């Protein structure tokens, strides 16, 4: 008996890239949130869930990313956009491939902007049953300067939110790294 779309629990998982290893590697927190969702929520009922992967790319403030020159051609901008899109797709490929291997339905998409604002906007638009986020476990001093997406989403998202902390053995020397 097939599960109807209305009976499926839709879980949005916000994912990002690793600051240590870069694209296409998922961050420690994203992988942890994804694995926790599979182990603790989906478990043996793959047909009862649909995972919705959202990756938010933060636009480069000056628009030149790693370019050494302020002289840019239209082709340079086109190449940057294509490279960013390809990097985001490679990141999402990790999660989508894993879902297909174990038979969990999924969707994925990329948005640009401030992650906390975009995630909350997408929650309002998509209306998932649950939002799962990884948390880097920053201390109070670091939160003042870096801020946390997970804290903002817990306060502002229009659905229940679960934040998953990194395991202590996975925490890099600098918790800002992920």
PEQUI-V9526 format. One record per backbone hydrogen bond with DSSP energy under -1.0 kcal/mol. NH is the residue of the N-H (numbers start at 1). CO is the residue of the C=O. E is the energy in kcal/mol with one decimal. If there is no record, write none. Layout:
nh-><NH & NH>
co-><CO & CO>
e-><E & E>
This chain:
nh-><9 & 11 & 12 & 13 & 14 & 15 & 18 & 22 & 25 & 27 & 28 & 31 & 32 & 33 & 34 & 35 & 36 & 37 & 38 & 39 & 40 & 41 & 42 & 43 & 45 & 48 & 49 & 50 & 51 & 52 & 53 & 54 & 55 & 57 & 67 & 77 & 78 & 79 & 80 & 81 & 82 & 83 & 84 & 85 & 86 & 87 & 88 & 89 & 90 & 91 & 92 & 93 & 96 & 97 & 98 & 99 & 100 & 101 & 102 & 104 & 107 & 109 & 111 & 113 & 118 & 119 & 120 & 121 & 122 & 123 & 124 & 125 & 126 & 127 & 129 & 130 & 131 & 132 & 133 & 135 & 143 & 144 & 145 & 146 & 147 & 152 & 153 & 154 & 155 & 156 & 157 & 162 & 164 & 170 & 171 & 177>
co-><48 & 50 & 130 & 52 & 132 & 54 & 25 & 18 & 22 & 16 & 178 & 27 & 28 & 29 & 30 & 31 & 32 & 33 & 34 & 35 & 36 & 37 & 37 & 38 & 42 & 45 & 46 & 9 & 105 & 11 & 107 & 13 & 109 & 111 & 64 & 73 & 74 & 75 & 76 & 77 & 78 & 79 & 80 & 81 & 82 & 83 & 84 & 85 & 86 & 87 & 88 & 89 & 92 & 93 & 94 & 95 & 96 & 97 & 98 & 99 & 51 & 53 & 55 & 57 & 114 & 115 & 116 & 117 & 118 & 119 & 120 & 121 & 122 & 123 & 10 & 10 & 160 & 12 & 162 & 164 & 139 & 140 & 141 & 142 & 143 & 148 & 149 & 150 & 151 & 152 & 153 & 131 & 133 & 167 & 168 & 174>
e-><-2.8 & -2.5 & -2.8 & -2.8 & -1.6 & -2.7 & -2.4 & -1.0 & -1.9 & -2.6 & -2.8 & -2.6 & -2.4 & -2.4 & -2.4 & -2.9 & -2.4 & -2.1 & -2.2 & -2.7 & -3.2 & -1.6 & -2.6 & -2.5 & -2.7 & -1.8 & -1.2 & -2.4 & -2.5 & -3.0 & -3.0 & -1.9 & -2.2 & -3.1 & -2.8 & -1.4 & -2.1 & -2.6 & -2.1 & -2.3 & -2.4 & -2.5 & -2.6 & -2.2 & -2.3 & -2.4 & -2.2 & -2.3 & -2.3 & -1.9 & -2.3 & -1.9 & -2.6 & -2.7 & -1.7 & -2.2 & -2.4 & -2.1 & -1.4 & -2.5 & -2.0 & -1.9 & -2.2 & -2.2 & -2.8 & -2.9 & -1.8 & -2.2 & -2.8 & -2.4 & -2.0 & -2.2 & -3.3 & -2.4 & -2.3 & -1.2 & -2.3 & -3.0 & -2.5 & -2.8 & -2.3 & -1.3 & -1.0 & -3.2 & -1.3 & -1.5 & -2.6 & -2.4 & -1.6 & -2.1 & -2.5 & -2.8 & -2.8 & -1.9 & -1.0 & -2.1>
